[in-house]
């Protein structure tokens, strides 16, 4: 008789907890769906940040190259000015 009572008790507990467990399962499935949708939203942002970092690196390297080019042009300008200055000095000494 004790076995039958235990079995009835277990069934009643199982029947009592089954809907609660099902509700918990449904809630977890909804949470999982929400998390997946949020991750899908974040993936493009991650790619955007990666692209921005690549653009920043490219801009820095171009700026460095331009700086070197400007420095070279300044040196050329100094050389041209010194050549013109020498030319002007020669012409004024001839006159």
N, C-alpha and C positions, 0 to 999 in steps of 0.2 A: 504494500500500500504506500509506503514511503517513497518508493521509486516512482509510482504514478503521480504522487503529489509533487515531487521534485520536477518531473517532466512537465506537468501542467504549469508549475511556477516558471520554469525556464521558457516555455512557450509564451506565457503571458508577458514575461520580461522582453522576450524577443519581439513580440508583437507591439510592445510599448515603445521599444527603441528603434524599430525599423523605420517608422516615418521620420523620426528625429534624425537618424543617420542619413536618410534620403535627402532631407532638407539641407543637411550639412554638405552632402555630396553636390547638390545642385548649386549651393552657394560657392563652393570651391571651383566648380566648373565655370561659373560666371566670373569669378576672380581671375581664373586662368585665361578666359577669353579677353577680359579687360587688359590683363598684362600683355598678352600677345598683341593687341591692337596698339597699346602704348609703345611697345618695342618697335612695331612697324613704323610708328610715327617718328621714333628716335633714329632709326637707321638712316633716313635721308639727311638728318641733321648731322650725323656723324660723318657722312660723305661730304657735306658742305664744309664742315670744319677741316677735313682733310684737304679739300680743294683750296680753301682759304690759306691754309698753311703752305701749300705748294705755291700759290700765287705770291704769298709774302716772301718766300725764299727766292722765287724768280725775280721779284721786284728788288730785293736786296742785292742780288748778284748783278742786275742791270744797273742799279745805282752805283755800285762799286766800279763797274766797267766805264760808266759815264764819267765818274770822278777821275779815273785814270786818263781817260781821253781828254778831259778838260785840262788836267795838269800837263799833258803832252802838248796841247794847243797853246797853253800859256808859255811853255818853254820855247815853242816855235815862234811865238809872237815876240818874246824877248830877243831871240836871235835875229828876227827880221828887223826889229827896232834898232838893234846894235849895228846891223849891216847898213840900214838906211842912215843912221847917225854918222857912221864912218863915211858913207857916200856924200852926205851933206858937208861934212868937214873937209873932204877932199875938194869938192866943188868950190867951197868958200875960200879955200887956200889958193886955188888956181886963179880965181877972179881977183 
